[in-house]
Amino acid sequence: MDENKIEQLVKKVVEQQKQNMNSVDSVQSHRSENSASEVSAAKVPVAEIKAGSERAAVSLKDYPLQKNKPQLVSSYSGKTLDDITLENVVNEQIVPDDIKISAEVLELQAQIAEANGKLQFALNLRRAAEMTRIPDAKVLEVYELLRPRRASYEQLMAASRELDNKYNAKITAQLIKNAAEVYRSRKVLKGLK
């Protein structure tokens, strides 16, 4: 395969991703920090993920999915494993969203982790599934807020409310809320010494 063509294709995909990030940045610049509802401390329900018309359920015997249940594996954009080939990449039939993991596959992986007794890992996968609904620029913004001394308690709580209310990311919102409480107790919030 021609190395120049691959390099050009990679540059094109990177440029498309940068353009996507910039357009998301302009839309996300109007933050809603004065949301009325607080994140509930109640247990967050597990999202029901559908594959086709029925709720997909998997068990430990289905792992790895790409080998044992390939019909359930699709990307963020809906491409199947068979759609994602080097030929399609070279022919520019694959865009960045075609190689992002989908919330559905993350939920299936969470079910497998749960069946294997890996409850924390299952929760992390479900949080990742929620994050597929959050624009990349917002994820990076929240990540920056979570760095010590970068945000006030109020900023973290506003980010938590926004994730909950705007993106229905309840597990992620609870994580941010918990971080705000820990940061306050450890005095690593912006302006605290």
Secondary structure, DSSP 8 states (H G I E B T S, - for coil): --HHHHHHHHHHHHHHHHHHHHHHHHHHTS-----S-----S-------EETTEE----GGG-SHHHH-GGG-BBTTS-BGGG--HHHHHTT---GGGGSB-HHHHHHHHHHHHHTT-HHHHHHHHHHHHHTTS-HHHHHHHHHHTSTTSS-HHHHHHHHHHHHHHH--HHHHHHHHHHHHHHHHHT-STT--
